[in-house]
């Protein structure tokens, strides 16, 4: 289904990067395919995404402000697999989704029992970042706490 969507070929100018559960091997049957992109011209990008995927089942697209940054997000289904395209005006390697994935990857590599624990909690309905925070005993906003933890543990570089 990822090949069929051709996100990486059609949106190559935006440095599409697969993030989330699929590259980590912790996806479930209903997990979405998360692709982050570096977008500076939101209107041009949104128009392109609409022309490429606007006719796909369940297509939606919206802009929001997250942590003070404008973002655009498109969602749609291909072969009943949900896709999320998330663009912001920031290099993909500096976006939270990428940083979280790097932290989670290193945590999974560090503890061979963690993958099973993560999948078990995800099956109970926990989101990925919340799952890792729960296993690490972190309280508060899971998106912020996971980043703080990753930096303090040397799992990602601080800037």
N, C-alpha and C positions, 0 to 999 in steps of 0.2 A: 504494500500500500504506500510506503514512503517513495518507492520508485515511481509508482503511478502518479503521485501528486507532482513530481518533478520540481519540488520547491527549491532544491539546491541548484538545479540547472536554470530555472526560470527567474530566480531571485538572486543570482550569484553576485550582482553588484552590491547587495546589502549584507554580504558576508553571513549567509544563513548558517546557523550552528544548532545542531541537535542537542537539546539539554533534557534534563529530567530523568524520568525512570527508565526509559528504553536504553540509553547508553550505560546505565548502571546495572542493568539486568534485574531491576526490582519492579518492573511493570506488571500490572494485572490485566486481565482480559478486557477491562473497560478503560484502561489508561489512555490518556491522550498523548499525541505526538507533539511535543513542545519544540518550537523552532524560534530562536531569538535572532533578531536582525538589527543592524546598525542603520538607522533611518534618520536623515537630516531634513529631507523634503517630504513631510507627511502627506501633503496633498497628492504629490506625484506617486508616492508609494501606495496610498490608499486606492487611487485610481487604477494602478497596475494590478493590485490584489483583487479588486472588484472585477476587472476584465479577465483575470486568470481563473478565479475561484468563485465569483459571484453567483454562478449557476449551480454550485455544489449544494447538496442537501444541508439544511441547517445553517446556511451562511449568515453570519452577522459580523459587523465591523463597528468598532467604536473607539473614540479617543477619550483619554482620561488623563488626569494628573496623578502620578504616584510618587510619593516622597519628593514633591516639588518639581518633578520632571514630566513633560508631556510624553505620552506613550500612545501607540495605536495597537489594537488587538483585533485580529480576525479569527473567527472560528468557523469550521465547516467539517463535514464528514466526507470521507472517501472510502467506499466499500464499508460503510458503517463504522469506520475508525475515526475518532475525533482528532482534528488538527487544531492547534493554537499557534498562530503566528504573532509574535510579540516584538514590536519594533520600538526602539527609542534612540535618541541622538547621543549614543555612547558606544564606544567599542564593545563588541560582544564579550570580550574577556574581562570587562569591568562591570558588566551587568550582574545583578543579584542572582539570576537563574544560573549563570555560568559559575559564579563564585560558590554558590550553594552546591552545585554538582561536583566541583573540585573538592570541597570539604567532605561531602558525602562519599565520594570515591575513595578518598584517603582513609576515612573512618572504616569503610567496608574492607579495605585492604589491611588495615591495622588489626581488625577483630573478625576472625573467620565466622563467628557465631552471629554477627550483627545482621547479615543479610536475611537469615531466617526470621529473626525478631522483627525486622522492618516489614517484611512481607506479611507476617502475621498481623501486625498492627494495621497495615494498609487494608487488609481484608476486613478489618473491623471498622473501616471508614475513616481512618486518620489520613490526613494529607502528608505528603512526604516530609516537608520541613518539620511539621508538628511531631511526626513519628521519631525523627532523629532527636529532636529536643527532648521528647519524653524519655527516650532511652538514655540520654545524657544527663537527665535531671535538670534541664534548663527551663526556667520560668519566663513568662512574658511573651512578647511578639516573637514567634518562631523565626520569622524572616530576619529580624535584627539579631536575635540571640544566637542563631546559628553562625552568622557572620562574625559576631564578637568572639564566639568560642573558637571558630576557625583561625582567626587572627591570633588570639592569645595562645593557641596550641601550636602555632607555626604551620598550620595546614594550608594556609594561603599567605601570600606576602601582603604586608600592609603598605599603604601608600600615603 
